[in-house]
Amino acid sequence: MSVAGSSTAPEGRDARRVPASRHAGDGPGVDPDQLPDGLVIADERGRVTCFNAAAARITAVRADDALGQSLEKALPLEDLEGRRWWQLTDPYGGLSIRVRQPERNLLLPGGREVLVCARYVRDEPLGPVRSVVVSLRDTEARRRTERSHAELIATVAHELRSPLTSVKGFTATLLAKWERFTDDQKRLMLETVDADADRVTRLIAELLDISRIDSGRLEVRRQPVDIGAAVSRHIQAYVAAGQRADRFLLRIEQPLPALWADPDKIDQVLSNLIENAVRHGEGTVTIDVTPTPSPREGEETGTSVTVSDEGPGIPEESMNRVFTRFWRGSKRGGTGLGLYIVKGIVEAHGGTITVGRASSGGAEFRFTLPVAAPAYLA
């Protein structure tokens, strides 16, 4: 073990040479300094015999100064109410049935917060404590997760408030003054309510998708998909909504391999990527559908779809954040969740997605899907 110090273990061996896992009684020896979390081990007398590099970094205490000290002195922890944790838990003199302390937030001197859990190692049930193994973890990663959740809640609340306010306003007005409006006015109000209800439905669907992606439970119901026809439908919808037909260029390289995928989710991916190109890009939106080597081992061919535009593109420094939550680029608006969901859907199919700069200078998104045909068709 590479931790410095002169304290010796009870058996007379140099504590620096005793593998951390041997103290804890589980498995072959490992170098404690290679562990990502802080590790502190005290012997049956409460003296520190191991203080790894991560523990030194987290506590700002040198290993040389900690080794041989009492556990309470080397690691002076307090709970959030200011009580001394080692006196409160009393690992050596407390309940003999206790074998661990669950993870909790504790404070180091100076008020720095850390996540701490402990294990009490006994030679036999109800026997005396032979060693105390303490794990330390920085709280920053958890705080980032909590901030991300808080930002998600705030974004959703903001996005829901606007359409629901509109729905409430129009329905209340219609109910109170129905007789005063003409049929055209009533139709306009109801169409607005309908559009806002669709917006709320889409947002709720996005939240469900995020939950399933984060938990690894996004279901993919594979069916034969004509990817070229799916792209054509999206282009026709934009033309029907008022976009110029010559703004879109669809190029399909034949023959394409038979693709098995979830048609609804692939529509969601195409809708998001084409909408981004139309809304944030400029000039012609080009969609290329081509056969390509499969991203999955054991399959020779896959299908790639590339969506590019002629706009300003995405700054180089932002490309590594495009598929993260809440990324909106230079233009505000929307939840910033679309591309995060797109990446989750593509990866759930076993595919890959990349972003880069198109030859025309605009943004270029390219996703590749494996054929993923059922085994009985192989």
Secondary structure in CASP SS format (residue, H / E / C, confidence):
PFRMAT SS
TARGET T0000
AUTHOR 0000-0000-0000
METHOD secondary structure of the structure
MODEL  1
M C 1.00
S C 1.00
V C 1.00
A C 1.00
G C 1.00
S C 1.00
S C 1.00
T E 1.00
A C 1.00
P C 1.00
E C 1.00
G C 1.00
R C 1.00
D E 1.00
A H 1.00
R H 1.00
R H 1.00
V C 1.00
P C 1.00
A H 1.00
S H 1.00
R H 1.00
H H 1.00
A H 1.00
G C 1.00
D C 1.00
G C 1.00
P C 1.00
G C 1.00
V C 1.00
D C 1.00
P H 1.00
D H 1.00
Q H 1.00
L C 1.00
P C 1.00
D C 1.00
G E 1.00
L E 1.00
V E 1.00
I E 1.00
A E 1.00
D C 1.00
E C 1.00
R C 1.00
G C 1.00
R E 1.00
V E 1.00
T E 1.00
C E 1.00
F E 1.00
N C 1.00
A H 1.00
A H 1.00
A H 1.00
A H 1.00
R H 1.00
I H 1.00
T H 1.00
A C 1.00
V C 1.00
R C 1.00
A H 1.00
D H 1.00
D H 1.00
A H 1.00
L C 1.00
G C 1.00
Q C 1.00
S E 1.00
L H 1.00
E H 1.00
K H 1.00
A H 1.00
L C 1.00
P C 1.00
L C 1.00
E E 1.00
D C 1.00
L C 1.00
E C 1.00
G C 1.00
R C 1.00
R E 1.00
W H 1.00
W H 1.00
Q H 1.00
L H 1.00
T H 1.00
D C 1.00
P C 1.00
Y C 1.00
G C 1.00
G C 1.00
L C 1.00
S C 1.00
I C 1.00
R C 1.00
V C 1.00
R E 1.00
Q E 1.00
P E 1.00
E E 1.00
R E 1.00
N E 1.00
L E 1.00
L E 1.00
L C 1.00
P C 1.00
G C 1.00
G C 1.00
R C 1.00
E E 1.00
V E 1.00
L E 1.00
V E 1.00
C E 1.00
A E 1.00
R E 1.00
Y E 1.00
V E 1.00
R E 1.00
D C 1.00
E C 1.00
P C 1.00
L C 1.00
G C 1.00
P C 1.00
V E 1.00
R E 1.00
S E 1.00
V E 1.00
V E 1.00
V E 1.00
S E 1.00
L E 1.00
R E 1.00
D E 1.00
T C 1.00
E H 1.00
A H 1.00
R H 1.00
R H 1.00
R H 1.00
T H 1.00
E H 1.00
R H 1.00
S H 1.00
H H 1.00
A H 1.00
E H 1.00
L H 1.00
I H 1.00
A H 1.00
T H 1.00
V H 1.00
A H 1.00
H H 1.00
E H 1.00
L H 1.00
R H 1.00
S H 1.00
P H 1.00
L H 1.00
T H 1.00
S H 1.00
V H 1.00
K H 1.00
G H 1.00
F H 1.00
T H 1.00
A H 1.00
T H 1.00
L H 1.00
L H 1.00
A H 1.00
K H 1.00
W H 1.00
E H 1.00
R H 1.00
F C 1.00
T C 1.00
D H 1.00
D H 1.00
Q H 1.00
K H 1.00
R H 1.00
L H 1.00
M H 1.00
L H 1.00
E H 1.00
T H 1.00
V H 1.00
D H 1.00
A H 1.00
D H 1.00
A H 1.00
D H 1.00
R H 1.00
V H 1.00
T H 1.00
R H 1.00
L H 1.00
I H 1.00
A H 1.00
E H 1.00
L H 1.00
L H 1.00
D H 1.00
I H 1.00
S H 1.00
R H 1.00
I H 1.00
D H 1.00
S H 1.00
G C 1.00
R C 1.00
L C 1.00
E C 1.00
V C 1.00
R C 1.00
R C 1.00
Q E 1.00
P E 1.00
V E 1.00
D C 1.00
I H 1.00
G H 1.00
A H 1.00
A H 1.00
V H 1.00
S H 1.00
R H 1.00
H H 1.00
I H 1.00
Q H 1.00
A H 1.00
Y H 1.00
V H 1.00
A H 1.00
A C 1.00
G C 1.00
Q C 1.00
R C 1.00
A H 1.00
D H 1.00
R H 1.00
F E 1.00
L E 1.00
L E 1.00
R E 1.00
I E 1.00
E C 1.00
Q C 1.00
P C 1.00
L C 1.00
P C 1.00
A C 1.00
L E 1.00
W E 1.00
A E 1.00
D C 1.00
P H 1.00
D H 1.00
K H 1.00
I H 1.00
D H 1.00
Q H 1.00
V H 1.00
L H 1.00
S H 1.00
N H 1.00
L H 1.00
I H 1.00
E H 1.00
N H 1.00
A H 1.00
V H 1.00
R H 1.00
H H 1.00
G C 1.00
E C 1.00
G C 1.00
T C 1.00
V E 1.00
T E 1.00
I E 1.00
D E 1.00
V E 1.00
T E 1.00
P E 1.00
T E 1.00
P E 1.00
S C 1.00
P C 1.00
R C 1.00
E C 1.00
G C 1.00
E C 1.00
E C 1.00
T E 1.00
G E 1.00
T E 1.00
S E 1.00
V E 1.00
T E 1.00
V E 1.00
S E 1.00
D C 1.00
E C 1.00
G C 1.00
P C 1.00
G C 1.00
I C 1.00
P C 1.00
E H 1.00
E H 1.00
S H 1.00
M H 1.00
N H 1.00
R H 1.00
V C 1.00
F C 1.00
T C 1.00
R C 1.00
F C 1.00
W C 1.00
R C 1.00
G C 1.00
S C 1.00
K C 1.00
R C 1.00
G C 1.00
G C 1.00
T C 1.00
G C 1.00
L C 1.00
G H 1.00
L H 1.00
Y H 1.00
I H 1.00
V H 1.00
K H 1.00
G H 1.00
I H 1.00
V H 1.00
E H 1.00
A H 1.00
H C 1.00
G C 1.00
G C 1.00
T E 1.00
I E 1.00
T E 1.00
V E 1.00
G E 1.00
R E 1.00
A C 1.00
S C 1.00
S C 1.00
G C 1.00
G C 1.00
A E 1.00
E E 1.00
F E 1.00
R E 1.00
F E 1.00
T E 1.00
L E 1.00
P E 1.00
V C 1.00
A C 1.00
A C 1.00
P C 1.00
A H 1.00
Y H 1.00
L H 1.00
A C 1.00
END
